[in-house]
Amino acid sequence: MSIFDNPDEYYMQQALREARQAMAEDEIPIGAVIVCGDQIIARGHNNTERLNDVTAHAEMLSFTAAAEYLGAKYLPECTLYVTVEPCCMCAGAAGWTQIGRIVYGADDPKRGAFSTLGRAMLHPKTQLTAGVLKDECETLMKEFFKQRR
């Protein structure tokens, strides 16, 4: 797939690569990339087990990497692509970064910030797109938890 065919799907495929890496490391398979100016500036996947840190979510690690890359704490020109709907912690952090757009794949009706609280935590200008490569993102999560049972 070319980036020009469907940028959202292309970048979500990159987030899925990160999620597969997390799964290979026995982490919950959630991956994220942050894009600015048609360039991936940050990548991350869950590292809560390896780091023994409940805050080491894909989004949080990606926000830190993007801020470091740009030398700025605000990310209004950036887009976060993440395979699963962000939790409240990650949505809150997204609000603080003032990220321009969030694109996610699978819904998380139990712990997802937007499913449970709506857009309350986001910056008012942040755009939200849900369901990009939803089936692939959901399948990866289901496979992971099926293996653990």
HULINQUI-V663000 format. One record per run of one state. SS is the DSSP state (a for helix, b for strand, c for the rest). FROM is the first residue (numbers start at 1). TO is the last residue. If there is no record, write none. Layout:
ss = (SS SS)
from = (FROM FROM)
to = (TO TO)
This chain:
ss = (c a c b c b c a c a c b c b a c b c b a c b c a c)
from = (1 7 25 31 37 39 46 48 52 58 71 78 85 87 88 98 101 107 112 113 118 127 131 134 149)
to = (6 24 30 36 38 45 47 51 57 70 77 84 86 87 97 100 106 111 112 117 126 130 133 148 149)
